[in-house]
């Protein structure tokens, strides 16, 4: 925790909200404020293009980068269970739908629920 208590320029890299990004955005899909296609692009190919990364999708002959999720699985946001060191979330205690089950990067499972 101490490495997070420093100035912005000296702080370790991290991303608040990664654990809640999918279920919060799926809530917007359910409310018809965002299409599922746009959500998936925003979390996959969009960032890959912005950072000029080779992954972010499927290409013939290339290892797969994919996240398998259950859009109907209900989750209760509990920051104590976050993989991130950060515990800040406005969603604490909320029941949302959408659970990441697996993440595959370069053809290998790198995260499993």
NORTASUL-V328312 format. One record per pair of residues at least 24 apart in sequence whose ideal C-beta (glycine too) atoms are under 6 Angstrom apart, sorted by the first residue. I is the first residue (numbers start at 1). GAP is how many residues later the second one is. If there is no record, write none. Layout:
BEGIN
I;GAP  I;GAP
END
This chain:
BEGIN
16;70  16;72  19;63  20;57  20;71  22;76  22;78  23;52  23;73  23;75  26;45  26;71  26;72  63;43  63;44  64;40  64;43  65;40  66;38  67;33  67;36  68;33  68;34  69;31  69;32  70;29  70;31  71;27  72;25  73;26  75;24
END
